Amino acid sequence: MILFFVRGEVDSDKLIKFCYASYRDIMYDARELPAQQVIVREEGEKPRFLSGDVHFNLSHSHGATVLAMSHAPIGVDIEKVRPVHRDKFPFIEAENDEDFFREWTRRESYVKFTGKGIAGIRGEIPPETHFEQFDVFDGYITSVCAEEQNVIAYEIDPSAIENSQM
């Protein structure tokens, strides 16, 4: 899997298309995947590529974005650690705001992985579920839910996306 991190605001579709080209070049012989992908959005479903060879998931929080791409289903969440009324979320056991967001991002990445949507955030997570957590930017926590696999991470300059021909 490849995680693409961006500091600053970016157009989601441009980011996805820009990063797909990099994913294709890094992870595959370029002939194995289409040169470009069409993003499909259907009511009640998470966005996907028309060709099901590559899975992606996107998350934004307070000026930071993460895009995860993999050969298998994937869910990702990034959150800025900030004050939160933890008593409003009794299903999350946390001693402080950082602990809260570690668990919140885990749960949100799981429901995005399964496609259950945010309504499933209170549910139980099977113990065999695989997560990776990253503190890429100061004050932010990222969680990824996917089958266990190698992780490559890149920070992308937002101007590279805006100046690309995608």
Secondary structure, DSSP 8 states (H G I E B T S, - for coil): -EEEEEES---HHHHHHHHHHHHHHHHS-GGGS-SS--EE--TTS--EESSTT-EEEEEEETTEEEEEEESS-EEEEEEE-----GGG-TTS--SSHHHHHHHHHHHHHHHHHHT--GGGGGS---TT--EEEE--STTEEEEEEESS---EEEEE-HHHHHTS--
